[in-house]
Amino acid sequence: MKSIVVLISGSGSNLQAIIDACSSGFIPAKVSAVISNKANAYGLVRANDAGISTQVLSHKTYSSRDKYDAALMDAIDQHKPDLVVLAGFMRILTPAFVQHFTGRLLNIHPSLLPKYQGLDTHQRAITAGDSEHGCSVHFVTEQLDGGPVILQAKVPVFSDDDALSLAERVHEQEHRTYPLVVRWFCQNRLQQQADQAWLDGNVLAANGYANDDED
């Protein structure tokens, strides 16, 4: 059974989706640890309730991004994870960190990448007049929100949407999409090769896997 370490900064709703998927057997793995850069992150409560080891590693106690990421790497490596999952971890990672975990570092971003890298994605989609929005699960590379996309989920944008209502619709899809991709990885079906994502021996398109019937 594979080991997963999850990094969080906030409420941990995607963490909860992954915990639940592991508990049900949908993901053939266990969450070995949850690490947060914020002591008040509600995701720590979720992890504690599930009997998962937690750690707070505040970036504020380190003099540089490089020193923090070095300490974070050490903390993660203590658990010997097969996979590191970013679940609302609000930190820009250093190249050294990304390189250390290359091929086993996943993130979910609330937009249909390559659109709207960075923050405030829901409002940006509304302001642009987009008819659809969504989320993207991708391997992490040194380019911010620029790693190869594995799977996207789309939602409609309605004329009366605000950023909050659109975010809620996207979150529902995140909670389905992220566990599915983690499942693929833990089944040894998913790999990163150079700057491409591969599933079942086939390179994925730029916008990821496209069959909604996959499980």
Buried (B, 14 or more C-beta within 10 A) or exposed (E): EBBBBBBBBBBBBBBBBBBBBBEEEBBBBBBBBBBBBBEEBBBBEBBEEBEBBBBEBEBEEBEEBEEBBBBBBEBBEBBEBBBBBBBBBBBEBBEEBBEBBBEBBBBBBBBBBEBBBEEEBBBBBBEEEBEEBBBBBBBBBBEEBBBBBBBBBBBEBEEEBEBEBBBEBBBBBBBEBBBBBBBBBBEEEBBBEEEBBBBEEEEBEEBBBEEEEEE
